[in-house]
Amino acid sequence: MAALSAGSNAPDFTLSTLEGKPLALADSLKRGPAVLAFFKVSCPVCQYAFPFLERLYQGYRNNQIAVIGVSQNSKRDTVAFRKQYGITFPIVLDDPSNYRVSNAYGLTNVPSIFLLFPSGAIEVSSVGWSRAEIAEMNTKLAGAISTLPAPVFQPGQEVAEWKPG
C-alpha cells in the first residue's frame, strides 16, 4: 500500500510528545496548516531531511503553522535524534508494536512527509527526499498565510534533488 496521496483526507490521531503530553492532529489543524514528517532515527534520508524541516518550522514559527515529527522509534532513541539534528519542533511517538498512525497513512518508506490544510485534506504527499516537493510545501504554506516563503534552502548550499526513502 502506498502512502496516502494528495487529495486524500488525513487520518486524525492523538499521540504523546516526547514530553509526555498528548498532541492531537485535529487541534493543530484548527490553528492552521500542518506538516507531518514520519521518520526512523536510523534512516539516512530522514537524517538528511530533518534539518531542512527544522528551517521550515523556524521560518513559520510565529504563524500558526505546525511541523510535527512522527517517530517510529523509542523515546530514548528519538530524544537522541532530536538533540543530534537540532530539532525543536514537536515530535510524537507512534507505537512501534503496531505503528497505528504510520499504517493509517499507508507508509511503506520513511521519510514520508505530508502537507495538510486545516480542512484535513492532504495537499502534498512526499516519500523520500524531494527538494521540489519541499519547495512546493514551502510555497503553499507561504500562500496560506500571505507571506514570503521561509528560507529553507540557503544560497550556494548544495541540496540533493532527490533521495529515495
C-alpha positions in Angstrom: 0.0 0.0 0.0 1.4 3.4 -1.0 1.4 6.5 1.2 -1.8 8.5 1.1 -1.8 10.8 -1.9 -2.7 14.5 -2.3 -6.4 15.0 -2.2 -7.0 12.3 0.4 -8.2 13.1 3.9 -5.6 12.9 6.6 -6.5 10.4 9.3 -6.8 12.1 12.7 -4.7 10.9 15.6 -3.6 11.8 19.1 -0.1 10.7 20.2 2.2 11.6 23.0 5.0 14.0 22.6 8.5 13.3 23.9 7.5 15.4 26.9 4.5 13.0 27.5 1.8 15.5 26.5 -1.0 14.5 24.1 -0.8 16.1 20.7 -4.0 15.8 18.6 -3.7 16.5 14.8 -7.2 18.0 14.8 -6.2 20.6 17.4 -3.1 21.6 15.3 -5.2 21.9 12.2 -7.7 24.2 14.0 -4.8 26.7 14.2 -3.6 26.4 10.5 -1.8 24.1 8.1 0.5 21.3 9.3 3.4 19.4 8.0 3.7 15.8 9.2 7.1 14.1 8.9 7.2 10.3 9.6 10.7 9.0 10.3 13.0 6.4 11.8 16.2 7.6 13.6 18.4 5.2 11.7 17.2 6.4 8.2 19.9 8.3 6.5 17.4 10.2 4.3 15.5 11.2 7.4 18.7 12.5 8.9 19.3 14.5 5.7 15.7 15.9 5.6 15.0 16.9 9.1 17.4 19.9 9.3 15.5 21.3 6.3 12.2 20.7 8.1 13.6 22.5 11.1 14.3 25.5 8.9 10.7 25.3 7.6 9.5 25.2 11.2 11.7 28.2 12.2 10.6 30.2 9.2 6.9 29.9 10.1 7.2 29.6 13.9 5.1 32.6 14.7 2.4 32.0 12.0 0.1 29.2 13.3 1.7 26.6 11.1 2.6 23.3 12.8 5.5 21.0 11.9 5.2 17.6 13.6 7.6 14.8 13.5 6.2 11.3 13.9 8.9 8.9 15.2 8.7 5.1 14.7 11.4 4.6 17.4 11.6 4.5 21.2 11.5 7.7 23.2 15.2 7.3 24.2 16.4 7.0 20.6 14.1 9.8 19.4 15.4 12.2 22.1 19.0 11.5 20.9 18.0 12.1 17.3 16.3 15.4 18.2 19.4 16.5 20.0 21.8 15.4 17.3 20.0 17.1 14.5 18.9 20.2 16.4 15.2 19.6 16.0 12.9 21.9 18.1 9.5 21.2 16.6 7.2 18.8 18.4 7.8 15.1 17.9 5.3 12.4 18.8 5.8 8.7 19.2 4.0 6.1 17.0 3.8 2.9 18.9 6.5 0.5 17.4 4.4 -2.5 18.4 1.7 -1.7 15.8 2.6 1.6 14.0 -1.0 2.5 14.2 -0.7 6.1 12.8 2.0 5.1 10.2 -0.2 2.4 8.9 -3.2 4.7 8.7 -1.2 6.9 6.4 -0.2 4.0 4.3 3.6 4.3 4.9 5.9 1.9 3.1 9.0 4.1 3.4 10.4 7.0 5.5 10.7 9.8 5.4 7.1 10.3 4.4 6.1 14.0 4.6 2.6 15.4 4.3 1.3 18.9 4.0 -2.1 19.2 5.5 -4.5 22.1 5.2 -7.0 22.9 8.0 -9.8 21.0 6.2 -7.8 17.8 6.9 -7.0 17.4 3.2 -3.5 16.3 2.2 -2.2 19.0 -0.1 1.2 17.4 -0.8 2.4 13.8 -0.2 6.1 13.2 -0.4 8.0 9.9 0.1 11.8 10.1 0.5 13.5 13.4 -0.1 12.4 15.6 -2.9 13.7 19.1 -3.0 10.9 20.1 -5.4 8.2 18.8 -3.1 9.7 20.5 0.0 9.8 23.8 -2.0 6.2 23.2 -3.1 5.2 22.8 0.5 7.0 25.9 1.5 5.3 27.9 -1.3 1.9 26.6 -0.3 2.4 27.4 3.3 3.5 30.9 2.5 0.5 31.4 0.3 -1.8 30.1 3.0 -0.8 32.9 5.4 0.1 35.5 2.7 3.8 35.8 3.4 7.1 35.1 1.7 8.4 31.5 1.7 10.7 30.6 4.5 14.4 30.4 3.8 14.7 26.6 3.7 17.5 26.4 1.2 20.5 28.7 1.6 22.1 30.4 -1.3 25.1 28.4 -2.5 24.2 25.4 -0.5 24.2 22.1 -2.4 20.9 20.4 -1.9 20.1 17.0 -3.4 17.2 17.0 -5.8 16.0 13.5 -4.7 16.9 10.7 -2.4 14.8 7.5 -2.1 13.2 6.7 1.2 
